């Protein structure tokens, strides 16, 4: 059994994704992880690297779920819009969390002593 380096995994993931053009051919993180014999978290991190390197990898949580290379501008637009929606949701969740944490962690104030 050969142990794959991080670069080997990245190269192999890029090769696999090259066969998954378009949302209809999405492949799950689990399937990718099994194909390169690593965990799903590492797959997600390497996919981020591939995107930073210029590979247009998108993902979907709808059927079929998974990662794919965008096949056209409409898929790219839809994915960019879904990311924007997540950013808004994350900003709202972060705001609400901060408020809740502030209330939760602020010590109770004692009333004035007479």
JOQUICOR-V627599 format. One record per pair of residues at least 12 apart in sequence whose C-alpha atoms are under 8 Angstrom apart, sorted by the first residue. I is the first residue (numbers start at 1). J is the second residue. Records with the same first field share a line. If there is no record, write none. Layout:
I=J + J
//
This chain:
9=36
10=46 + 47 + 50
12=36
13=32 + 36 + 47
14=50
16=32
17=67 + 68 + 69
18=69
20=67 + 68 + 69
21=68 + 69 + 70 + 71
22=68 + 69 + 70 + 71 + 72 + 75
23=59 + 60 + 64 + 67 + 68 + 69 + 70 + 71 + 75
24=64
25=64 + 68
26=59 + 60 + 64 + 65 + 66 + 67 + 68
27=65 + 66 + 67 + 68
28=65 + 66 + 67
29=43 + 44 + 66 + 67
55=69
56=69 + 70
57=69 + 70
58=70 + 76 + 79
59=79
60=79
//
